[in-house]
Amino acid sequence: MPEIRPDDLSSAEMADLIAIHAHTMLAASPPESCHFLPIEGLRQPSVSVWSMWEEGSLIGCGALKDLGDGTGEIKSMHTREALRGRGLGRVMLEFILGEARRRGYTALWLETGSMDAFIPARRLYEAYGFTYCGPFGDYVDDPNSTFMTLKLA
């Protein structure tokens, strides 16, 4: 089972993974439709970041942004490409869901791409009960974006 731990984004490994995540998003979506947070954006006080490790190697990450109204937004979910299909995204999502519940959030929100490259992500979120919704927060309608939410008990 991989280890998930808080990350302060100070390591070269994590900076590299965030850069890979950005490159992956920009390769699949037009730049104006990419809403990933660059490493500086992940360093905001409202954002908690976790790294996932296995046998001493950084294999993935995820983040949770406090929206300030008792809800949160999932950000920067990423698993190294060579390791996809092993359920590591599930592990990180379950961790983030647990953290959101621990914080007492009433709902979670997320934005992901609408293109075929994002089908696995959308299926993952659907499997955990996320439903499709319109834009939230500062997002606007965009044919390249898909918005989802999950009400928490």
N, C-alpha and C positions, 0 to 999 in steps of 0.2 A: 504494500500500500504506500503510495507516495506521501511525503510529508509536505504539509502546507504551513507556511509561516509568514508573519507580517514582513513586509519588505520596505526598506527606506529608499530604494531606487539609487543607492550609491555605488553598487557594484557594476563593473564593466559587463558582466554576464547579463545582468538585468537590463542595462542600457541597450545591449545588443538585441535582446529578445523584444524589447519595446520597439526598436527600429525595424526588426523583422515583421512585427505585427503591423506597423504603419505601412511598410512596403507591400505587405499582403493585401491590406485594405485598399491601397491606392492602385494595385494591379487589378482589383476586381470591381472598382467603383470609380466614377468620375470624381476628381478632387473636390468639386463643390458639394458632392454628396457624401463625403467621408467625414464622419463625426467622431473618429477616435481621438483620444486625448494624447497629445505628445507628452514626453516625459515631464516637461514643466507643468503641464496641466494635471498630471497624476500626483504632483507634489503639493497640490492645494490641500489646506487643512480639512476640507469637506470630503476628501477622497481617501479611502483606505485601500491599500494594495497588498496583495498576497502573492508569494511565489510558491511554485510547486517543485519539489525536488525528489529525485530518485537516484539512489546510489551515488550521491554527490554531484549529480548533474541537474541543472535547471531545465525543467521540461515544460513549464507552463506558468501562466499567471492569470490573475483576475482582479477586479477592483469593484468597489462599491462606493458610489457617490451619495452622500447625504443631501437630499433635496431641500431640507430645512422645514418640511411640512409634515414630518412623520412618515415620509416615504423615501425610497432610495432608487438609484439607477445603477444597473449592472453595466460595467465598463470593462474594456480591455481583456475580455476572455480570450485566451490564446493558448494553444497547445502546439508544440513543435510539430511540423508537418509529418516527419517520419514516424511520429508516435500516435498519429490520429487513428481513430477506430478502436482504441483500447479502453474507452470509457473514462479517460482522464478529464474530459470536459464535464462529465457527470459528477466526478469527484469534486471538482472546483465549484460547480454550480450548487451542489448540496452544501458545501462549506459556506458559500455566500448566503444561501437561503437560511442556514442555521444562524449566521451572524445577523442577518436582517431580523429574524424572529427574536434573537437575544436583545437586540436594540429596541424592540417593540414597534417596528415599522408596520404600518397597516397595508402597504402595497409596495411592489417593486415594478419598475418600468425598465424598458430597454429599447434601443434602436439597433437594427441590424439591416443588412442589405436585402434587397428584393430579388437580386439576381440568383441564378442557379448555383453559383459558388457558395451561397449562404444557406442552401437547403439543409445541410446537416445541422447548422446552428438553429435554424427555425424548428426543425424536428425535435432537437434536444429541448428547447424551451416549451414546445407544445407538450412533450411527454411529461413535463413537470407542471402542467396546468396553465401555462401562460396563454392568454388569448390576445387576438389581434385588436388593435385600437387605433385611434387617430393620433396625430402628433401631440406631444406633451411638452411642458416646459417651454423652452425657446425654439424647439423644432418647428418646422413648417412642413406642409405637405410636399412630398418629393417622390416621384415615381421610382427612385432608386433606394428608397428607405422603406422599411417595414417597422412598425411600432407594436410593442406587445406589453402586456401588464399582467400581474398576478396579485390578487387580493390575498393578504395574509390574515390568518385567524387572530 
